[in-house]
């Protein structure tokens, strides 16, 4: 609940953007005035971003390091007079190598989104919408430098959202507000060790006094709740674009009012047709994902410390190709 006021205020600011005059948003007048029949539009984007730092006799000290982020995104969108169907898939992998340390993973994402919209009135900006999104990762995650016990794996976790509601803004380019009063959230933890440990909010396994497993841990946690998303993308200056994505979810059954937050803000800087730079910030909060701290009573064990805000930031320059 301590984040409820903050997020509510931010959402009010986001919604207030819809009151701005329509001339602030770029439009394609030909597409608005003329209907040319059903259309499929497919685009692909591959990008590589690098960052590097090295020191030679640098009296202030420092550690040589190099980082890379590799990403591929594909989109396939269908539109006709009353229906729209947008689909996209994203794969992203980041690695980091520091002097005298092993190669480490800095980013890992597999994401699939599909959104079907029906517009009953061609003059309206409102759509009936159904949405599905899925997120997971490809490779094991570790709490470095410990690489003996993975803290995450493929489909551990995996997140699936599916629901229906109303969406506003498809006639205003790259501005959307979506509200779903009934959305299923499924959390997958398909790794035996992690599910038995109760990772990512699933019910943990039950053990006897000798440490023998009596009841396996939950593999899938299902929730029903309300979902609100806001997407806004625009050019803030010449060759500088910003994209804001906010997702708020609250489960009706378990602690309604505790809000899961997924908020990313990305700046894209275009140098020329191929060379681009990106600056991104990503904040997450999930009340079901608990942190741990070393136990004050038993050496070598850990105690639960509750959920905390997760934050990730990235800055890189590289090559991006659309095809």
C-alpha positions as CSV (number, residue, x, y, z in Angstrom):
1,X,0.0,0.0,0.0
2,X,2.9,2.4,0.5
3,X,3.3,2.7,-3.3
4,X,-0.4,3.1,-3.9
5,X,-0.4,6.9,-3.5
6,X,2.7,7.3,-5.7
7,X,1.4,5.1,-8.5
8,X,-2.1,6.6,-8.4
9,X,-0.6,10.1,-8.8
10,X,1.5,9.0,-11.7
11,X,-1.5,7.4,-13.3
12,X,-3.5,10.6,-13.0
13,X,-0.7,12.4,-14.7
14,X,-0.6,9.8,-17.5
15,X,-4.4,10.0,-18.0
16,X,-4.3,13.8,-18.1
17,X,-2.2,13.6,-21.2
18,X,-5.3,12.5,-23.0
19,X,-6.8,15.9,-22.5
20,X,-4.1,17.5,-24.6
21,X,-5.1,18.8,-28.1
22,X,-4.9,16.3,-30.9
23,X,-2.5,18.5,-32.9
24,X,0.3,17.5,-30.5
25,X,0.2,14.0,-31.9
26,X,1.4,13.2,-35.4
27,X,-1.2,11.7,-37.8
28,X,-1.3,10.2,-41.2
29,X,-4.1,12.1,-42.8
30,X,-4.3,9.8,-45.9
31,X,-4.9,6.8,-43.7
32,X,-7.5,8.5,-41.6
33,X,-9.5,9.8,-44.6
34,X,-9.3,6.8,-46.9
35,X,-9.9,3.2,-46.2
36,X,-8.0,1.0,-48.6
37,X,-9.1,-2.4,-47.3
38,X,-7.5,-5.0,-44.9
39,X,-3.8,-4.7,-44.5
40,X,-0.9,-6.7,-43.0
41,X,2.2,-4.8,-41.9
42,X,5.3,-6.7,-40.8
43,X,8.6,-5.2,-39.5
44,X,11.8,-6.6,-38.0
45,X,14.5,-4.9,-36.0
46,X,17.9,-6.3,-35.0
47,X,20.3,-4.3,-32.8
48,X,23.6,-4.6,-31.0
49,X,24.6,-2.1,-28.3
50,X,28.1,-2.0,-26.8
51,X,29.7,-0.1,-23.9
52,X,33.4,-0.3,-22.8
53,X,35.8,1.2,-20.4
54,X,39.5,0.6,-19.9
55,X,42.2,2.0,-17.6
56,X,46.0,2.2,-18.0
57,X,48.0,3.7,-15.1
58,X,44.9,5.5,-14.0
59,X,45.7,7.0,-10.6
60,X,42.0,7.2,-9.6
61,X,41.6,3.4,-10.1
62,X,39.0,1.5,-12.0
63,X,38.1,-1.9,-13.5
64,X,38.3,-2.7,-17.2
65,X,34.9,-3.9,-18.5
66,X,32.9,-4.4,-21.6
67,X,29.2,-4.9,-22.0
68,X,26.9,-5.9,-24.9
69,X,23.2,-6.0,-25.5
70,X,21.8,-8.0,-28.4
71,X,18.1,-7.7,-29.3
72,X,15.7,-8.8,-32.0
73,X,12.1,-7.7,-32.4
74,X,9.5,-8.7,-34.9
75,X,6.0,-7.2,-35.4
76,X,3.0,-8.3,-37.5
77,X,-0.1,-6.1,-37.4
78,X,-3.4,-6.5,-39.1
79,X,-6.0,-3.7,-39.6
80,X,-9.3,-3.3,-41.4
81,X,-12.3,-1.0,-41.0
82,X,-13.4,-2.4,-37.6
83,X,-10.7,-4.7,-36.3
84,X,-7.0,-4.4,-35.4
85,X,-4.7,-7.2,-34.4
86,X,-1.2,-6.3,-33.3
87,X,1.5,-8.9,-32.5
88,X,5.1,-8.6,-31.5
89,X,7.9,-10.8,-30.1
90,X,11.1,-9.6,-28.5
91,X,14.3,-11.5,-27.6
92,X,17.0,-9.7,-25.7
93,X,20.3,-10.8,-24.1
94,X,22.9,-8.7,-22.3
95,X,26.4,-9.8,-21.2
96,X,29.1,-8.2,-19.1
97,X,32.8,-9.0,-18.7
98,X,34.9,-7.3,-16.0
99,X,38.6,-7.7,-15.5
100,X,39.4,-10.8,-13.4
101,X,35.8,-11.9,-13.3
102,X,33.8,-14.5,-15.2
103,X,31.3,-13.5,-17.9
104,X,28.0,-12.5,-16.4
105,X,24.5,-12.1,-17.7
106,X,23.1,-8.5,-17.4
107,X,19.8,-8.9,-19.3
108,X,17.7,-11.8,-20.5
109,X,14.2,-11.5,-21.9
110,X,11.7,-13.4,-24.1
111,X,8.5,-11.5,-24.6
112,X,5.4,-12.2,-26.7
113,X,2.4,-9.8,-26.9
114,X,-0.9,-10.0,-28.9
115,X,-3.7,-7.4,-28.8
116,X,-7.1,-7.8,-30.7
117,X,-9.3,-4.7,-30.9
118,X,-12.8,-4.2,-32.2
119,X,-14.0,-0.6,-33.0
120,X,-17.8,-0.6,-33.2
121,X,-17.8,3.0,-34.4
122,X,-15.2,4.3,-36.9
123,X,-15.5,7.8,-35.5
124,X,-14.8,6.7,-31.9
125,X,-11.4,6.4,-30.2
126,X,-12.6,3.5,-28.1
127,X,-12.0,-0.2,-28.8
128,X,-13.2,-3.4,-27.2
129,X,-9.9,-5.3,-26.6
130,X,-8.5,-8.7,-25.7
131,X,-4.9,-8.9,-24.7
132,X,-2.3,-11.7,-24.1
133,X,1.3,-11.2,-23.0
134,X,4.0,-13.7,-21.9
135,X,7.4,-13.0,-20.5
136,X,10.3,-15.3,-19.4
137,X,14.0,-15.8,-20.0
138,X,16.4,-18.1,-21.9
139,X,19.3,-18.8,-19.6
140,X,19.9,-19.4,-15.9
141,X,20.2,-16.4,-13.7
142,X,22.6,-16.3,-10.7
143,X,23.4,-14.1,-7.7
144,X,26.9,-13.4,-8.7
145,X,29.6,-14.5,-7.8
146,X,27.7,-17.6,-6.7
147,X,27.1,-19.7,-9.9
148,X,26.3,-23.0,-8.1
149,X,22.6,-22.4,-7.4
150,X,20.5,-20.7,-10.1
151,X,18.0,-18.2,-8.8
152,X,16.0,-18.2,-12.1
153,X,15.7,-20.4,-15.2
154,X,13.7,-20.7,-18.4
155,X,10.0,-20.7,-17.3
156,X,11.1,-20.1,-13.7
157,X,9.7,-17.6,-13.7
158,X,7.3,-17.2,-16.6
159,X,4.5,-14.6,-16.5
160,X,1.2,-14.9,-18.6
161,X,-1.5,-12.2,-18.6
162,X,-4.8,-12.7,-20.5
163,X,-7.9,-10.6,-20.3
164,X,-10.3,-8.3,-21.9
165,X,-11.4,-4.7,-21.5
166,X,-11.5,-1.3,-23.1
167,X,-8.7,0.6,-24.8
168,X,-8.6,4.3,-25.8
169,X,-6.2,6.0,-28.1
170,X,-5.7,3.9,-31.2
171,X,-6.6,6.9,-33.5
172,X,-4.0,9.1,-31.7
173,X,-0.6,7.8,-32.8
174,X,1.3,5.8,-30.2
175,X,-0.9,6.8,-27.3
176,X,-2.9,4.1,-25.5
177,X,-4.8,3.6,-22.2
178,X,-6.1,0.1,-21.6
179,X,-8.3,-1.0,-18.7
180,X,-9.3,-4.6,-18.0
181,X,-11.5,-5.4,-15.0
182,X,-10.9,-9.2,-15.4
183,X,-7.3,-10.3,-16.2
184,X,-5.8,-13.7,-15.5
185,X,-2.2,-13.6,-14.2
186,X,-0.3,-16.9,-14.2
187,X,3.1,-17.3,-12.7
188,X,5.1,-20.3,-13.8
189,X,7.9,-21.8,-11.8
190,X,8.7,-25.0,-13.7
191,X,11.9,-25.8,-11.8
192,X,11.7,-28.3,-9.0
193,X,14.2,-26.6,-6.7
194,X,12.8,-23.1,-7.1
195,X,9.2,-24.2,-6.8
196,X,9.9,-26.2,-3.7
197,X,11.6,-23.1,-2.2
198,X,8.5,-21.0,-2.9
199,X,10.3,-18.7,-5.4
200,X,8.4,-15.9,-7.1
201,X,5.3,-16.2,-4.9
202,X,4.3,-19.8,-5.5
203,X,3.4,-22.0,-2.5
204,X,6.6,-23.8,-1.2
205,X,7.0,-27.5,-0.7
206,X,6.3,-29.1,2.6
207,X,9.1,-31.0,4.4
208,X,9.2,-33.3,7.5
209,X,11.5,-32.8,10.4
210,X,14.2,-34.8,8.6
211,X,14.1,-32.6,5.5
212,X,12.2,-35.1,3.3
213,X,9.8,-33.6,0.8
214,X,6.2,-34.4,1.6
215,X,4.3,-32.1,-0.7
216,X,6.0,-30.6,-3.8
217,X,5.9,-26.9,-4.3
218,X,3.4,-25.2,-6.5
219,X,4.4,-25.0,-10.2
220,X,1.8,-22.4,-11.3
221,X,0.3,-19.6,-9.3
222,X,-3.0,-18.2,-10.7
223,X,-4.5,-14.8,-9.9
224,X,-7.5,-12.9,-11.2
225,X,-7.4,-9.1,-10.9
226,X,-7.6,-5.7,-12.6
227,X,-5.0,-4.5,-15.1
228,X,-4.4,-0.9,-16.3
229,X,-1.7,-0.1,-18.9
230,X,-0.5,3.1,-20.4
231,X,1.7,3.5,-23.4
232,X,3.0,6.8,-24.8
233,X,5.6,7.2,-27.5
234,X,6.7,10.5,-29.2
235,X,9.6,12.5,-30.6
236,X,10.7,15.0,-27.9
237,X,13.3,16.6,-30.1
238,X,14.9,16.0,-33.5
239,X,16.2,12.4,-33.6
240,X,15.2,11.8,-29.9
241,X,12.3,9.6,-29.2
242,X,10.8,8.6,-25.8
243,X,8.7,5.6,-25.0
244,X,6.9,5.2,-21.7
245,X,5.2,1.9,-20.8
246,X,3.4,1.5,-17.5
247,X,1.5,-1.6,-16.2
248,X,-0.4,-1.8,-12.9
249,X,-2.0,-5.0,-11.7
250,X,-3.9,-5.9,-8.5
251,X,-5.3,-9.3,-7.5
252,X,-8.9,-9.3,-6.3
253,X,-8.4,-12.3,-3.9
254,X,-4.9,-11.9,-2.4
255,X,-4.4,-8.5,-0.8
256,X,-6.4,-6.3,-3.2
257,X,-4.8,-2.9,-3.3
258,X,-1.2,-4.2,-3.4
259,X,-0.2,-3.2,-6.9
260,X,2.3,-5.0,-9.1
261,X,4.2,-2.4,-11.0
262,X,6.1,-2.7,-14.3
263,X,7.3,0.7,-15.6
264,X,9.9,1.4,-18.3
265,X,11.0,4.6,-19.9
266,X,13.3,4.4,-22.9
267,X,15.1,7.2,-24.8
268,X,16.3,6.5,-28.4
269,X,18.9,8.8,-29.9
270,X,19.4,8.5,-33.7
271,X,22.8,9.4,-35.0
272,X,22.2,8.3,-38.6
273,X,20.3,5.5,-40.4
274,X,22.2,2.8,-38.6
275,X,24.0,4.2,-35.5
276,X,21.8,4.7,-32.5
277,X,22.1,5.2,-28.7
278,X,19.6,4.2,-26.1
279,X,19.1,5.2,-22.5
280,X,16.6,3.1,-20.5
281,X,15.1,2.8,-17.0
282,X,13.0,-0.1,-15.8
283,X,11.3,-0.4,-12.4
284,X,9.4,-3.4,-11.1
285,X,7.6,-4.1,-7.8
286,X,5.8,-7.4,-7.1
287,X,4.6,-8.1,-3.6
288,X,4.8,-11.8,-4.2
289,X,8.5,-11.7,-5.0
290,X,10.3,-11.6,-1.6
291,X,13.9,-10.8,-0.8
292,X,16.1,-12.5,1.7
293,X,18.7,-11.4,4.2
294,X,21.3,-13.5,6.2
295,X,19.8,-15.0,9.3
296,X,20.7,-13.5,12.6
297,X,20.0,-16.7,14.5
298,X,21.3,-19.5,12.2
299,X,24.6,-19.0,10.4
300,X,24.5,-19.8,6.7
301,X,20.7,-19.5,6.5
302,X,18.5,-16.7,5.2
303,X,15.3,-15.0,6.5
304,X,12.6,-13.5,4.4
305,X,12.8,-9.7,4.1
306,X,9.7,-8.8,2.1
307,X,9.3,-7.4,-1.3
308,X,11.4,-4.5,-2.6
309,X,11.5,-2.2,-5.6
310,X,13.6,-3.6,-8.4
311,X,15.4,-1.1,-10.7
312,X,17.5,-1.6,-13.9
313,X,19.2,1.1,-16.0
314,X,21.0,0.8,-19.3
315,X,23.0,3.1,-21.5
316,X,24.6,2.0,-24.8
317,X,25.5,2.9,-28.3
318,X,25.4,0.6,-31.3
319,X,23.9,-0.5,-34.6
320,X,20.1,-1.0,-35.2
321,X,18.8,-2.3,-38.5
322,X,15.1,-2.3,-39.6
323,X,14.1,-4.8,-42.3
